[in-house]
Every structure is written in C-alpha cells, then in structure tokens.
Amino acid sequence: MLRRPSAVLLAVGHAATLGTVLSEEIEVRTGGVEVVYDLTAECERFLASVNGNGRGGADGLLHLWVPHATAGLAVLETGAGSDDDLLAALRDLLPKDDRWRHRHGSPGHGRDHVLPALVPPHASVPVLDGRMALGTWQSVCLVDTNVDNPVRRVRLSFLPG
C-alpha cells in the first residue's frame, strides 16, 4: 500500500467574483510521493462559501483546474483501494524508466508529463441545491505522480446555472 502524505490545503486569497463566476485557488502540499488526494471536502467548503454569499442552495457547475503539466483530476472512489489501483495502473502504463524523451528532473520524470493526457487537468461536477451531484462512492481527487513538485495549485470555480 502506498503511504499517503499528510497534505495541507491552504486558501490562496479569497473567493473572487469574475463576472458571475466565483473562483478560488487552493494550494495542496502533497509531499514527495505519488498521491491520489481527495479534494471533496475542500470542494464542499468552497461551495458552502458560495452559498454563504446570499445564493442559497444554488444550482450550477463546479469546475476544477490544475495549472500544472504533470498533474490531473479524477472522479473516483477512494479509501477502498481504487486510489491505489489507479496509481498502480499509471505505473504500469507509464513506467518510471529511461524510455521518455522528456528527461529533466528525477529518472523517468517524462512519464509525469504524459499523465495529463490520461488523467486530464480539469473536471466539472454538477451542483444541485448547493451540493455536488456525486454518486454514492465518488470523490473529486488530485492525481499527482510527480515527486519533484510537492506543492500543487487547484482552481475551483462555481458557474451558477
């Protein structure tokens, strides 16, 4: 089983209004290990702050964006082994060896730059009555295999319906 870092989420500024879009950037400290980090609680906190702005239980779309060339976002079950299975599958698909043309960083780092083609750097989740419309076992997760970059930023944006 992969050891999980004790990631820390830090708000980078406050939620800003961009026209009718509310947006906030958070910082995730993943440490120097591969990780599937569950962002669901942070997404719920962000939506609660949006609802606190006089919107009540707003409907709309939560969009997440990771502005990094070596990380992605996924919606999957966590805690029952699926997160470890995802990392194992990525290690099988993208081995950490010398086959990669992109060669800066730690050995095999080129594979980290291919990751966003398989696990995209964006995700959108419907929001109904102020809550994410996730399935029973679904979580919103940051997927990071790049051990060279222990700090990630994630942009959360709420687009009201």
Disulfide bonds with the S-S distance in Angstrom:
none
